[in-house]
Amino acid sequence: MEAGVSLTDRLDGLLGRGVSAKLENEFGITSVVHLLQHYPRRYARGGMPLGEDEAQAGDHITVVATIARVDEIRMKPPKKGSFLKVTLHADTQRLEATFFNPKVLRHVMKPGKKMMFSGTVGFFRKNMQLTHPSYLELRETADAESVRGSGQLAELARAAQKADSDIESDLLRDIIPIYPSTKNIQSWEIWSCVRIVLDQLAPLPEMLPEEVVTQNQLLSYDQAIRLIHLPDSEADFRNAQDRLRFDEALLMQLILAQQRVTESRRSAPSMPAKAEGIAARFDTNLPFTLTGGQRAAGETIAERIAQPAPMNVLLQGEVGSGKTIVALRAMLQAIDAGYQCALLAPTEVLATQHYRSLRSMLGALGQGGELGADDYATGVVLLTGSMTVSQRKTALLKIVTGDAGLVIGTHALIQDTVEFFNLGLVVIDEQHRFGVEQRDHLRGKAQAGKTPHMLVMTATPIPRTIAMTVFGALEVITLRELPRGRSPISTKVLALSMSRKWLPRVWERIVEEAAQGRQAYVVCSRIGDDESGPAGNGSEAPSTTAVVDMFGYLRSGPLAELRVGLLHGRLPADEKDRVMRDFSAGEIDVLVCTTVIEVGVDVPNATVMAIVDADRFGVSQLHQLRGRVGRGAHAGLCILMSEAAEGSSALHRLSAVAATTDGFRLAELDLQQRREGDVLGSAQSGTRSSLKLLSLLDHGAVIEKARDIADAMVTEDPELARAPQLAAMVNAMGDGAGIDYLDMT
């Protein structure tokens, strides 16, 4: 191979089609930069296994070990012959390798030799064993003809030597990198590929300004890339990680800083508050007093939307903290200024609930165009996908003419057929339910040359939301104070895998609550008319319980004396609407449902929620679901039912949810479990995160420092013309991560 390989070169021309195909299939790695950014997940001292720390029977592992003892053992009659038992020491681990050709190998396997073994794990009397593994003798110097080994290890060593790469001496290093791997491509294979590429790699140019490298005491980029894969000491890979982690933070912050500059140049409608108008009239008519947090949040948002630069605010608060009233007051301020508002909800149930709730709160102020309307009234319109053609035409006409100042809808609002007269403010409820492109498409419905203000709301920030917050793409307003009248919620975990004796008590508790005139939810993870079987009858339960099965079981079984309703996403819209109205009116005692009631549904009389197969839900979902109870004068109870095994991570997660009702602590738990996701891309989470070494939870100081540097650099040089290498990296990261995200802000 010729020297001078660059970061953009494809791997199939360097490593061969076989291993290149495996790298692409398993990790999406196709180029040199992709491979070199597949950083080690940990480092092993020489002699430690090159795979997982605790191998299970059947796992294929590779290990570098020293031969401690070699014994030739005769087979027990009637078997004939003998086998070679080789005792190995790999750091603190002890294992054995067994070979059935002792005459050939007893001259190779000698005590004191350091060798590499690769094979399938088995156990005999609790001792880890490798039966007839492939092997490679490791020596300080070697040439292709003197490779001593068998199987794939020997083939790899010969191939590496032909490429002028010495895998044998590499494996004698004191520190060996351990890479994220799969059963189809192991860590040592990845390392050998990295080693071959590094041997051909031309010196990498420095992308950071010299003063940034010096002031922050960073390694050069070339040093960092090489030392993170081939360190001679712990200090080497720690320093390399620090440099590359800083790069990730700075690149992200530079993209966001450039976006903030671009955003500041955009024109948004200026919507200052008016002394008289629909907003002032609404405040005068309010039958309750706003909390201090609601009033402060409202003042901040009022100031932002009065400016000619687009607002981009995240309003986060506990379930029931009153985010909707804050958003409504902002929307009324926009309507006073002559603009329309769009409230985007993730489900028809929630959109309909918002429509009814806002109409009720507005009273005569929401009856624009109707008899008896207030002088300052505006029209309120609902638009969903299940509306009839006639209903849809009426709604679209009110939207395009401006008769509807407040437009509430689902994804139907995003369709091309929807045209606004003068859109000024977009409110997104539970923003993680919508893709970046969807949110951006709705904002694009404003008049040419204007960018609407945007307010997104959530009760439990998901990892991506936290990521955008920490990286500075959103201004955050937090509501921590709960309005008066909210009752505490207790959460209990019922581990059915350990004991089912408490299951009947769940249904008894619901009956007791109903006897006192209260209501309950029973939530299932799927609709599922493809699996059947009663739930909770003592028989072995299906993998998950379908809502239709649970409804049938409860209605004819333990809750037969109660009025039981069914709600899920496949029901016709008018049926869903009827069920929710009946439940809200108290005509249904128990609502058996899916997550269509996850957000926004407000029935103060509901006090108990039983979540079936709770381990199938995310942390955010569980927190949102339990927020549907305890919304009135009586305390709420949420029961998390699960068939997960004792000691499992699923039960641990449920216990963590039960231990706190602090949505922000739960968001951190969610972040730890789900990873940050791709901060710049449209995916919520996934294997190809643009963050490799940077943790939003652990490296806040690095992120803050990078933001300060990025702001200063972009202020002086918006296009980074003075740092062309850095500008190229910023563009590459933006293109690879899905730069469309940036337009959303």
Buried (B, 14 or more C-beta within 10 A) or exposed (E): BEEEBEBEBEBBEBBBEEBBBBBBEBBEBBBBBBBBBBBBEEBBEBBBBBBEEEBEEEBBBBBBBBBEEBEEEEEEEEEEEBBBBBBBBBBEBEBBBBBEEBEEBBEBBEEEBBBBBBBBBBEEEEEBBBBBBBBBBBBEEBEEEEBBBBBBBBBBBBBBBEBEBBBBEBBBBEBBBBBBBEEEBBBBBBBBBBBBBBBBBEEBEBBBBEEBBEEBEBBBBBBBBBBBBBBEEEEBBEBBBBBBBBBBBBBBBBBBBBBBBEBEEEEBBBBEBBEEBBBBBBEEEEEEEBBEBBEBBBEBBBEBBBBEBBBBBBBBBBBBBBBBBBBBBBBBBBBBBEBBBBBBBBBBBBBBBBBBBBBEBBBBBBBBEEEEBBEBBBBBBBBBBBBEEEEBEBBBEBBBEBBBBBBBBBBBBBEEEBEBBBBBBBBBBBBBBBBBBBBBBBBEBBBEEBBBBBBBBBBBBBBBBBBBBBBBBBBBBBBEBBBEEBBEBEBBBBBBBBEBEBBEEBBEBBBEBBEEEBBBBBBBBBBBEEEEEBBBEEEEBBEBBBBBBBBBBBBEEBBEEBBBBBBBBEBEBEEBBBBBEBBBEBEBBBBBBBBBBBBBBBBBBBBBBBBBBBBBBBBBBBBBBBBBBBBBEBEBBBBBBBBBEEEBEBBEBBEBBBEEBEBBBBBBBBBBBBBBBBBBBBBBBEEEBBBEBBBBEEBEEBBBBBBEBBBEBBEEBEEBEEBEBBBEBBEBBBEBBBBBBBBBB
